[in-house]
Amino acid sequence: MSLMSFGFECGNGWYKLIYKLCADIREYYLTQYEGVGYEGETYYHEIPPHFSVEQVKEKWGALCFYISAAPEFVHELIRKAELKSYTICEHCGKELQWGIQSDGAYRSFYRDELPWILTLCDECLKVHLAERGLPFKPYISDWQYEVCAPYQIFKGGKNEENN
């Protein structure tokens, strides 16, 4: 059952990311897709009627894009966009640059010190925290590290990426 009647349940900063994802999915279906429907009907370079976007939202600081049944290629496009969302401010859409800390670790923009987890640039985080009377502090989230959410660590002149 589609939950799209609730609209997009994420910030406007991910608009370009979601638009590109939808365009990539459409391009795949119209140029590469050859498949069979639920009742044996064949589809060649068209979007099958059984494909639909069920829900688009933010969850745990990342984009979640839920769809009906689709080929693995479409799911891979979605996974890539969901990972990319960790590097885009959900509020303003700014591409986020990793910042090096004094201990040699890169700081992420995955914010779990808020009442819920968001991916925000420093400017949007400062506004968000100020509205709630909370202090600003950049860091790599413990939760992010423990569950292997995307982050980067800089050790001994070597950049090690986890994603």
DAFEN-V151678 format. One record per residue. N is the residue number from 0. RES is the residue in one letter. OMEGA is omega in degrees with one decimal (NA if undefined). Layout:
N&RES&OMEGA + N&RES&OMEGA
//
This chain:
0&M&-177.9 + 1&S&174.7 + 2&L&-178.1 + 3&M&175.4 + 4&S&175.6 + 5&F&-178.1 + 6&G&177.7 + 7&F&-175.4 + 8&E&178.0 + 9&C&-178.5 + 10&G&-179.2 + 11&N&-179.7 + 12&G&179.5 + 13&W&-177.2 + 14&Y&-178.3 + 15&K&178.9 + 16&L&-179.7 + 17&I&178.7 + 18&Y&179.2 + 19&K&178.2 + 20&L&179.5 + 21&C&178.3 + 22&A&178.8 + 23&D&177.8 + 24&I&178.9 + 25&R&179.7 + 26&E&178.6 + 27&Y&-178.1 + 28&Y&-174.8 + 29&L&-178.2 + 30&T&-173.4 + 31&Q&-169.7 + 32&Y&169.3 + 33&E&-175.2 + 34&G&-178.6 + 35&V&179.4 + 36&G&-176.8 + 37&Y&-176.8 + 38&E&176.0 + 39&G&178.6 + 40&E&-178.7 + 41&T&178.9 + 42&Y&-178.1 + 43&Y&178.3 + 44&H&175.7 + 45&E&177.3 + 46&I&-178.4 + 47&P&-177.2 + 48&P&179.6 + 49&H&177.1 + 50&F&175.0 + 51&S&172.4 + 52&V&-175.0 + 53&E&-178.3 + 54&Q&174.7 + 55&V&-176.8 + 56&K&171.0 + 57&E&174.6 + 58&K&180.0 + 59&W&175.5 + 60&G&-178.7 + 61&A&174.2 + 62&L&171.3 + 63&C&-175.1 + 64&F&-175.5 + 65&Y&-178.3 + 66&I&171.1 + 67&S&-178.4 + 68&A&-179.7 + 69&A&176.9 + 70&P&-178.8 + 71&E&-180.0 + 72&F&178.8 + 73&V&177.9 + 74&H&178.1 + 75&E&175.1 + 76&L&-179.4 + 77&I&178.7 + 78&R&-179.9 + 79&K&178.9 + 80&A&179.3 + 81&E&176.8 + 82&L&179.0 + 83&K&-178.2 + 84&S&176.9 + 85&Y&-177.1 + 86&T&179.3 + 87&I&178.5 + 88&C&-177.7 + 89&E&-177.0 + 90&H&-173.7 + 91&C&178.6 + 92&G&-179.4 + 93&K&172.9 + 94&E&-174.0 + 95&L&177.9 + 96&Q&178.6 + 97&W&179.9 + 98&G&-177.1 + 99&I&179.9 + 100&Q&-178.8 + 101&S&178.7 + 102&D&177.8 + 103&G&-179.0 + 104&A&173.5 + 105&Y&176.0 + 106&R&178.2 + 107&S&178.2 + 108&F&179.7 + 109&Y&-167.3 + 110&R&177.8 + 111&D&176.8 + 112&E&-179.5 + 113&L&176.1 + 114&P&171.9 + 115&W&-173.8 + 116&I&179.6 + 117&L&171.2 + 118&T&-173.5 + 119&L&170.8 + 120&C&-178.5 + 121&D&-177.6 + 122&E&179.8 + 123&C&177.3 + 124&L&179.8 + 125&K&178.1 + 126&V&-179.2 + 127&H&-180.0 + 128&L&-179.6 + 129&A&177.9 + 130&E&-178.3 + 131&R&178.7 + 132&G&-178.8 + 133&L&179.8 + 134&P&178.1 + 135&F&173.9 + 136&K&177.1 + 137&P&179.5 + 138&Y&171.0 + 139&I&-177.1 + 140&S&175.3 + 141&D&-179.9 + 142&W&-179.7 + 143&Q&179.8 + 144&Y&-176.2 + 145&E&-177.6 + 146&V&175.8 + 147&C&171.2 + 148&A&-174.8 + 149&P&173.6 + 150&Y&177.4 + 151&Q&176.8 + 152&I&179.5 + 153&F&-177.6 + 154&K&173.2 + 155&G&179.5 + 156&G&-178.2 + 157&K&-179.9 + 158&N&178.5 + 159&E&-176.9 + 160&E&175.6 + 161&N&172.2 + 162&N&NA
//
